[in-house]
Each structure stands twice: as C-alpha cells, then as structure tokens.
C-alpha cells in the first residue's frame, strides 16, 4: 500500500505579535526555524512546515501595497513546492492584506491562510498557539480526491475561518478580533474542524495568475453629520484621485443638501469612480430604497453591494492597475470576482 505523501506548508512571517517572545528586555521576534520549540503542539501534526521571514519585519500599521506584491511573489515562487501557505501578520491591517491577496492571486488552488494573535505565542494565555496550529491544519487539509479543502485566501482567528475579503477587525483587545458579517465562516473548530463546503470557492482552469500592478489612487470619504462642503470637495474633486469610496449611512444614504449632490455629480462628470459602501457592519447598499441613495446613484455613484471597505479598497487597487478605462472598472466592480459580494 502506497503511503500518502506528507502535506507541506510554508509559514510566511511578515511581522506582528504572534511571532514575538519575551527576551527579558522586551518582546523580540523568535526564529521560525525553531518553531517546534516555541509551539511543540505542531509535533502532533503530520505535516512538513518550512518558514520564510520578512527582513525587515513589518509592523502591520506600516503595511503598504509593495508588501502585498512581495507576499504574492513569495507564494508564486513556492507554489509548486507546498500544499498550502500560512501568513503570520499583525492584526491591525490583516483584513486589508487578506483582501488584497484574494484579488492579486487569481486561479488559486491552494489555501493561503492569514492568522495572528492578540498575545505573543510565548505568553501564558496566548491565543497564538491555537490560531497557528489550526491555520496550519487548514492549509494542509485535503479532500478525498486530493484537492485542497479551502483553496482560498482566508483568515483564521478565534476558532473560525473567514473569507479574507469578507472580514473586518472589530475588536482591539478580545480574542474574537475579526468578524465576517455578511458571510458565514468557511470553517469552525470544535472537537474537529467543520468545513462549510457549500460556500467554499474552487478555482477554474488556467492555474495561478498574479495581478501585481496596483493603482492606489483611491480615497475614502466617510459621510458624517457636520461634514463640510470643503472637505467633500477636497476629496471628491481632488487632483490625483482616480476613485473615491463613499462610506455612507445605512443602505447607501448620504446627506441630501444640493451642494453635496452637486459635488458628487461634478466628480462623476470628471470621470472619477465613485463606489458606495455602507458604514454598517452588516447589510448592503441599495440605492433604490431611499431618495438620498437614489440621488447618489443619479449623480454617478455605483453600488458596492455588501462589500467591506477593506475589500472595496483592494478590488479597486487591482482593477485600476489592470484597466486604464474607468468605465470598464465600474462594470467589473459589480461582478463577484472572488466571493467578495453577494450576488
């Protein structure tokens, strides 16, 4: 009887709390080549684990698109050698990075699982060990036919696996730091890890393709009581801004004052891409529901549906990098490309 080959997982440590330990003089990163000493629970997993560490390490507050390109290229260069990838990342911008990688990695047939922790792995009550062990288990998991159980970019945190571009950070201190408001978890851990196979995406033909040309000329305007005409004008009509994400109230509503609608209309006339997303954690944009939302639609804004702000930003970066025609980008924004919106 031929023994099934052992799954291989590549850990990519970009920075963040999970990879730190107490040196006696403060927190310092540990060497992931010796990860079995730091997390002996991994010895119980029948997987081969190798590691790559960013140099220098990146505080997640300093994450920039160039880091996403580097991460995508590491995955591409090691794609044929591993069954899955675990990205260890700081929590502050993890949802942005996971969203970006979901759009940058087209045709993904292997898991790319982001995880991190609120406490260092070496701390007594750390959440890091469970997050790391479970993320590796998911990255190595295969179906009976040998294909990956979760060939997606996802975030594992606090016993839940969430689609990366559906996830947002909702708590700065609790272990359940992330939530996926508009999509159930892809998997949950109890005694065993239970997969929600009905919503897990699977790639088409063509193999892995990278999209690393990113156009970052995007601004975010959060609608709020008391917003001034000058602030709206600076963002919506600003030089060097190709697209604006409008974070609106409820189902896509904004103030109804004529000066605001006129600025939105002028911005659209100048060819800018205006994407309407809701400030609410759950629910979606429906610009036909109320008069204020319809006014935005008539002025030239397009609906983001139930996409997160993190997902909207990443989607715009990639689409704008691929297409010079703003009308083409607007058309593609309405398409469900990586499971980021409900259709």
Secondary structure, 3 states (H helix, E strand, C coil): CCCCCCCEEEEEECCCHHHEEECCCCEEECCHHHHHHHCHHHHHCCCEEEEEECCCCCCHHHCCHHHHHHHHHHHHHCHHHCCEEEEECCCCCHHHHHHHHHHHEECCCCEEEEECCCCCCCCCCCCHHHHHHHHHHHHHCECCCCCECCCCEEEEECCEEEEHHHCEECCCCCCCCEECCCCCCCEEECCCEEECCCCCCCCCCCCCEECCCCCCCEEEEECCCCCCHHHHHHHHCCCCCCEEEEEEECCCECCCCHHHHHHHHHHHHCCCEEEEEECCCCCCCCCCCCHHHHHHHHHCCEECCCCCHHHHHHHHHHHHHHCCCHHHHHHHHCCCCCCCCCC
